[in-house]
Amino acid sequence: MTIESRTDLEIRADISDCFNANSLDTHVKSGYQLLVKYLRQTNGFTHDQIDEVVDRLEEQVAEHIIEIHEEQNA
């Protein structure tokens, strides 16, 4: 499926980049870095558990964005 000349896969890759991108500003952390810190310190999650949480969040965010695009272009 193509949404505004972007495929679902491209949208999902962009969302993943948002979660994992490091800012050039050393004081700003990616969503992934912030989640790692929180989940490790607060809940004692393992690396695999954190990756699972992030994977699910990325998927949910991407699906929501795709749904919004589809509604706007219907």
C-alpha positions as CSV (number, residue, x, y, z in Angstrom):
1,M,0.0,0.0,0.0
2,T,1.2,3.5,-0.8
3,I,0.3,6.5,1.3
4,E,1.3,9.9,-0.2
5,S,3.9,8.1,-2.2
6,R,5.3,6.5,0.9
7,T,5.0,2.8,1.7
8,D,4.1,1.4,5.0
9,L,7.6,0.0,5.3
10,E,9.1,3.5,4.7
11,I,6.9,5.0,7.4
12,R,7.8,2.2,9.8
13,A,11.5,2.8,9.1
14,D,11.1,6.5,9.8
15,I,9.4,5.8,13.1
16,S,12.2,3.4,14.1
17,D,14.7,6.1,13.2
18,C,12.9,8.6,15.5
19,F,13.1,6.2,18.4
20,N,16.7,5.3,17.9
21,A,18.3,8.6,16.6
22,N,20.9,10.3,18.7
23,S,20.8,14.0,18.7
24,L,23.9,16.0,18.0
25,D,23.1,17.8,21.2
26,T,24.7,15.6,23.9
27,H,22.0,16.7,26.4
28,V,19.2,15.2,24.3
29,K,18.7,11.4,24.2
30,S,16.7,9.3,21.8
31,G,13.5,7.7,22.9
32,Y,15.3,4.4,23.1
33,Q,18.0,5.7,25.3
34,L,15.5,7.3,27.7
35,L,13.4,4.1,27.8
36,V,16.5,2.0,28.5
37,K,17.5,4.2,31.4
38,Y,13.9,4.1,32.9
39,L,13.2,0.5,32.4
40,R,16.6,-0.7,33.7
41,Q,16.7,1.6,36.7
42,T,13.0,1.5,37.7
43,N,12.0,-2.0,36.7
44,G,15.2,-4.0,36.2
45,F,14.3,-5.0,32.7
46,T,16.8,-7.0,30.6
47,H,18.1,-5.8,27.3
48,D,15.8,-8.3,25.5
49,Q,12.8,-7.1,27.4
50,I,13.6,-3.4,26.6
51,D,14.0,-4.2,22.9
52,E,10.6,-6.0,23.0
53,V,9.0,-2.9,24.6
54,V,10.6,-0.6,22.0
55,D,9.6,-2.8,19.1
56,R,6.0,-2.8,20.2
57,L,5.9,0.9,20.7
58,E,7.4,1.5,17.3
59,E,4.9,-0.8,15.7
60,Q,1.9,0.9,17.5
61,V,3.1,4.4,16.6
62,A,3.6,3.5,13.0
63,E,0.2,1.8,12.7
64,H,-1.4,4.9,14.2
65,I,0.3,7.2,11.8
66,I,-0.6,5.0,8.9
67,E,-4.3,5.0,10.0
68,I,-4.3,8.8,10.2
69,H,-2.9,9.1,6.7
70,E,-5.5,6.6,5.4
71,E,-8.3,8.6,7.0
72,Q,-7.0,11.9,5.6
73,N,-6.7,10.5,2.1
74,A,-10.0,8.6,2.1
